[in-house]
Amino acid sequence: MGAKSDLQVRKATVGDVAAIAHIWHMGWHQEHAKVVSADLVPQRAAREFEKRTSAHLDHTQAKLMTNEIASFSCLYKPKYTSFV
């Protein structure tokens, strides 16, 4: 038997939008900003990720550690987005 995990997975709620958007925004800028057109980077502001998170909330799972959102996954056609 494996060790007990403190990871909880649940459907994301409206109250999770800010935390999920923050994780997504930070991750996007960490990785994508290096490889996309410089013109695109300013368009990827925090508010844009809040809008995207809200738009896909029905398809989003929140992953919590010690009752705080640590990660999320979003499955919708045609894309799968996950941050671990």
C-alpha positions in Angstrom: 0.0 0.0 0.0 1.2 3.5 -0.8 1.7 6.4 1.6 -1.4 8.5 2.4 -1.6 11.5 0.2 -2.9 14.9 1.2 -3.9 15.6 -2.4 -7.6 16.4 -2.9 -9.1 16.7 -6.3 -12.5 18.3 -6.8 -14.5 20.2 -9.3 -13.4 23.8 -9.4 -15.7 26.5 -8.1 -16.2 30.2 -8.8 -14.2 30.8 -5.6 -11.2 29.0 -7.1 -11.0 31.2 -10.2 -8.4 33.7 -8.9 -6.0 31.0 -7.6 -6.3 28.9 -10.7 -5.8 31.9 -13.0 -2.8 32.9 -11.0 -1.2 29.5 -11.4 -2.0 29.5 -15.2 -0.8 33.0 -15.7 2.5 32.4 -13.9 3.1 29.1 -15.7 2.3 30.6 -19.1 4.8 33.4 -18.6 7.5 31.0 -17.2 7.3 28.8 -20.3 5.5 30.3 -23.3 6.7 33.9 -23.0 10.2 32.6 -24.0 9.0 31.2 -27.4 6.1 33.3 -28.6 6.0 36.6 -30.4 6.9 39.5 -28.1 3.7 41.2 -29.3 1.7 38.4 -27.7 3.2 38.5 -24.2 1.5 41.8 -23.0 -1.9 40.3 -24.2 -1.4 37.5 -21.6 -2.2 39.7 -18.6 -3.6 38.2 -15.4 -7.1 39.4 -16.3 -7.0 37.4 -19.5 -6.4 34.2 -17.5 -9.2 35.0 -15.1 -11.6 35.3 -18.1 -10.3 32.0 -19.6 -10.6 30.2 -16.2 -14.1 31.4 -15.7 -15.1 30.4 -19.3 -13.8 26.8 -18.7 -14.8 26.4 -15.1 -17.3 23.6 -15.9 -14.4 21.5 -17.3 -11.8 22.3 -14.5 -10.7 20.2 -11.6 -8.9 21.9 -8.7 -6.1 20.0 -7.0 -5.5 20.9 -3.4 -2.7 20.3 -0.9 -3.5 21.2 2.7 -6.7 22.8 1.6 -5.0 25.2 -0.8 -5.1 25.0 -4.6 -1.7 23.7 -5.8 -2.6 22.7 -9.3 -5.5 22.3 -11.7 -6.5 20.5 -14.8 -9.0 21.5 -17.5 -10.2 19.1 -20.1 -12.3 20.5 -23.0 -12.2 20.0 -26.7 -9.9 20.4 -28.4 -7.4 21.0 -25.5 -6.2 19.6 -22.2 -4.4 22.0 -19.8 -2.8 20.9 -16.6 -0.4 22.4 -14.2 1.2 20.2 -11.6 
